[in-house]
Amino acid sequence: MINSSIDNQYMQLALQKAEEAYGNGEVPVGAVIVNQEGSVIASAANSTISTNDPTAHAEMIVIRNASMKLNTDRLDFCDLYVTLEPCPMCNHAISLSRIRRLYFGAYDKRSKHINNTEKGNIFYKPEIIAGLNEQKCSKLIKDFFKKLR
């Protein structure tokens, strides 16, 4: 279910985290987990470079932090907002944590990772809402990679 005003607010929080990552020289991806009451449980920015951890994607960090905060490995009452379409690793973590809904902003046009959920590569598929604030999310990613060239 999309409540565009509220969902846009949560995606804006994820964008703030992505901008934080950008400022730190990281690929600008941000993520936020919200419970069914609308409370933000956790938020995170990509930090693979600063932590020397290739798994430190925003989605992985935010799922880990939310699970620890709530003392459960099941987040089936939570929604995840992320600025970029999740990669296969993050998709699998989303499946394992049983996130209720996945909202993402920019599509990863090179690999279309979310299609992994369509092919049955994972055992649990959340409801997926794609393209939320797509232009802002895409612009941040494009600007980051232009800067590198």
KEFI-863049 format. One record per residue: residue in three letters; z, x, y of N, C-alpha, C, O in turn. Coordinates in steps of 0.2 Angstrom, whole numbers, plus 5000, padded with zeros to 4 digits. Example, Ala and Ser with C-alpha at 12.3 -4.5 7.8 and 13.67 -1.06 7.14 Angstrom:
<rs>
ALA503950664972503950624978503950664984504250714983/SER503550644989503650684995503950645000504050675006/
</rs>
This chain:
<rs>
MET500050044994500050005000500050045006500450095007/ILE499650035011499650075017499850025023499649975024/ASN500350055026500650025032500450085037500850125039/SER499850075040499550125044499950155049499950225050/SER500350125053500850145058501350195055501450255057/ILE501650175050502250205047501950265043502150325043/ASP501350255039501050305035500850365040500850425038/ASN500550345045500250395050500850435053500750495054/GLN501450405054502050445056502250495051502350555052/TYR502250475044502450525039501850585039502050635038/MET501250565039500750615039500750655045500650715045/GLN500950635051501050675057501650725055501550785057/LEU502150705052502650755050502350815045502550865046/ALA501950785041501650835036501150885040501150945039/LEU500850855045500350895050500850945053500551005055/GLN501450925056501850975059502051035055502051095057/LYS502151015048502251075043501651115042501751175042/ALA501051085042500451125041500351165047500151225047/GLU500551145053500451185059500951245059500751295061/GLU501551235056502051285055501751335051501751395052/ALA501451315045501151365041500551405044500551465043/TYR500151375048499651405052499951455056499651515057/GLY500451445060500751485064501051545061501151605064/ASN501151545054501451595050500951635046501051675042/GLY500251615048499751645045499551625037499251655034/GLU499851565036499751535029499251485030499051455035/VAL498951465024498451415024498851355026499351335023/PRO498551315031498951265034498951195030498551155031/VAL499451195026499551135022500251115023500751165022/GLY500451055024501151025024501150965020500750935019/ALA501850955018501950905013502650875015503150905017/VAL502650805014503350765015503450715010502950685007/ILE504050715007504250665002504650615005505150635009/VAL504550545004504850495007505150445002504750434997/ASN505750425002505950374997505750304998505450295004/GLN505950254994505750184995506050155001505750105003/GLU506550175004506850155010506550185016506650155022/GLY506050225015505750265021506150325024505950345029/SER506550345020506950405022506550465020506350475014/VAL506550515025506250585023506750615019507250635021/ILE506550635013506950675008506850745009507350785009/ALA506250765009506050845010505450845013504950805013/SER505350905016504650925019504551005018505051035018/ALA503951025018503851095017503151115019502651075020/ALA503051175021502451205023502251255017502651285014/ASN501551275017501351325012501651385014501751405020/SER501851425009502251495010502051545005502451585003/THR501451545002501251584997501251654999501451704996/ILE501051675005500951745008501651765010501851825008/SER502051735013502651755016503151765010503651805011/THR503051725005503551734999503251774993503651784988/ASN502651794994502351834988502351784982502451814976/ASP502251724983502251674977501651634977501651584981/PRO501251644972500651604972500751534971500251494972/THR501351514968501451444967501851404973501951344973/ALA501951444978502251414984501851374989501851374995/HIS501451324985501051274989501551224992502151214989/ALA501351194997501851145001502051084996502651064996/GLU501651064992501751014987502351034982502750994980/MET502251094979502651124974503351124977503851114974/ILE503451154983504051164987504351104988504951094987/VAL504051054991504350984993504550944987505050914987/ILE504150954981504450914975505050954972505550914971/ARG505051014972505651054970506251034974506851024972/ASN506151034981506751024986506950954985507550934985/ALA506550904984506750834984507050824977507550784977/SER506850854972507150844965507850874965508350844963/MET507950934969508650964969509050924973509650904972/LYS508850894979509250854983509450794980510050764981/LEU508950754976509150694973509450704966509650654963/ASN509450764964509750784957509350744951509750714947/THR508750744952508350714947507650744946507350774951/ASP507350744940506650764940506150714940505550724940/ARG506350654941505950594942505950564949506450544951/LEU505350564952505350544959504850484959504450474964/ASP504950434954504550384954504650324959504350274960/PHE505150334963505350294969505150324976505350304981/CYS504750384975504550424981503850424982503450414977/ASP503650434988502950444990502850514993503250544997/LEU502250544992502150614994501550604999501050574998/TYR501650635005501150645010500950715011501350755012/VAL500350735010500050805010499450805014499050765013/THR499350855018498750865022498150885019497650875022/LEU498150905013497550925009497550905002498150904999/GLU497050885000496950854993497250914988497150964988/PRO497750894984498150934979497650974974497150944972/CYS497851034973497451074968497751054961498151014961/PRO497451074956497651064949498351074947498651034944/MET498651134950499351144948499751094952500251074949/CYS499651074958500051034962499950964959500450924958/ASN499350944957499250874953499650874947499950814946/HIS499650924943500150924937500850914939501150874936/ALA501050944944501750934946501950864949502450844948/ILE501450844952501450774955501550724949501950674949/SER501150734944501150694938501850704934502150654932/LEU502050764933502650774930503250744934503750714930/SER503250744940503850714944503750644945504250604947/ARG503150614943503050544943503050514950503350454951/ILE502850544955502750524962502450454962501950444958/ARG502750404965502450344965501750334969501350304966/ARG501750364975501050364978500950434981501350464984/LEU500350444981500050514984499650494990499150454989/TYR499750514996499350505002499150575004499550625005/PHE498450585004498250655007497750645012497450595013/GLY497750695016497250695022496550715021496150675020/ALA496450785021495850815020495650815013496050835009/TYR495050805012494750815005494550895004494350925009/ASP494650914998494450984997493750974994493650964988/LYS493250974998492550964996492251014991491850994987/ARG492551074991492251124986492451104979492051114975/SER493051074978493151064971493450994969493450984963/LYS493550954974493750884972494250884967494150854962/HIS494850914968495350924963495650854961495850844955/ILE495650804965495950744963495650714958495950664954/ASN494950724956494650704951494950714944494850684939/ASN495350764944495750784938496150724935496250714929/THR496350684940496750624938496350574935496550534931/GLU495750574937495250524934495050534927494950494923/LYS495050604925494750624919495350624913495150644908/GLY495950604915496450604910496750664908497050674903/ASN496650714913496950784912497750784913498050834911/ILE497950734915498750724916498950654913498550614913/PHE499550654912499850594908500050534913500050484911/TYR500150554919500450504924500050504930499950564933/LYS499750454932499350454939499650404944499750344943/PRO499850434950500150394955499550354958498950364957/GLU499750304962499350274966499050324972499450364974/ILE498450324973498150374977497850344984497450304983/ILE498050364989497750344996497450404999497850455001/ALA496850414999496450475002496250465009496050405011/GLY496250515012495850515019496350495025496050475030/LEU496950495024497450475029497450525035497650585033/ASN497250515041497250565046496750615044496850675046/GLU496250605041495750655038495450705043495450765042/GLN495250675049494950715054495450775057495250825057/LYS496050755058496550805060496750855055496750915056/CYS496850825049496950875043496450925042496550985041/SER495750895042495150935041495150985047494951045045/LYS495250965053495151015058495551075058495351135059/LEU496251065056496651115055496451165050496551225051/ILE496251145045496051185039495351225042495351285041/LYS494951195044494251225047494451275052494151335052/ASP494851255057495051305062495351365059495251425062/PHE495851365054496151415051495651465048495651525049/PHE495151435044494651485041494151505046493951565044/LYS494051475051493551505056493851565059493551615061/LYS494551555060494951615063494951675059494951735062/LEU494851665052494851725048494251765048494151815046/ARG493651725049493051755049492851795055492351825055/
</rs>
